[in-house]
Amino acid sequence: MKRYDKEHFLELTEGGMEVYLHFLDLEENGNGGFKPTYNPNYDDTNPSLSVYYDAQTERWKHKDFGAEEYCGDCFDFVAGLKNLSTKRDFT
């Protein structure tokens, strides 16, 4: 299996946006970012999860305003969903 480093993976996935689109049904939130129709981290009737572009790091990130521990980039997002470690499972 071919392994990609993080930067190469981000190039292939439009800064990580394709990862979020794979797992989430996103709607524009009017601030240049996106809001999912549901929160995969926990049952949230009005999802407080937001996906936004961080121009400083040139990647898409997420932040959950209802649970601050759910934040980061696409690697953190997948690690949280799949019970992985960003340090161990992503190089």
N, C-alpha and C positions, 0 to 999 in steps of 0.2 A: 504494500500500500504506500503510495506516495504521500509524504508529509510536507505540509506547507508551514512556513513561519507565519506569525500573526499578521505582519504587514502585507505579505503576499495574499493571505486570505482576505484581508480587508479590501485590497484592491479588487479581488474577484467578486466581492459581495457588496460593492458600492458603499464602502465604509461600514459594513455590517447591516445595512438596511435590509438586504435580502434575507438575512437570518431572522430578523424581527417579522418580516412578511411571511416567512415560512410557518412561524408559530402563532402569529396573531392576526386577527382581522382588524386593520387599522382604519381610523377615520381622522381626517384633518381636524385639528383643534382650533384653527384660526390664528395661532401664534407661530406658524411655520413648523410646528411639530405635529405629532399624531397621538391619538388616544385610542387604545384598544376597546373593543366592544365588551370584553371580559378581562378579568385579571387571572392569569394562570397560577399565581402564587397562593391565592386564597379566595373564598367566596366573597365577592365585593359587588353589591347591587348597583353602585355607581362607581365604576372603576376609577381609581385615583392614580393609576399608572400612566406615565407619559413617556413618549419616545421623542427625542429631540436631537438635532444636529449640533455637535460641539465643534465649532470652527477651529478652536485652538488645537484640538487633537485630530481634527479631520476624520471623525468617526461619529456614527450614530450611537446614542446612549439612552438609557432608560432611568427613570426615577419614579418610585412609588411614594406618593405623599402620605399614604396611610401607614406605611411601614418602611421607615428610612433604610433598613438593612437591604432592601431590594433596590439596588442602584448599581450603575456601572455601564460597561459596554456589552456588546453581543456575547463576548466570552463569559462574562459574569452571568448574563441572562441564561445561557444554555447550561452553565455549571449549576445554577440554582434549580433549574427545571429537572435536570438529569442526575442530580446528586454527584457532581464531579468537582474536582479541584482545579481552579484556574492555574495554579502553580504546577501541579502534577500532570494534568491532562492536556494542557495547551502550552506549546512552546513558542 
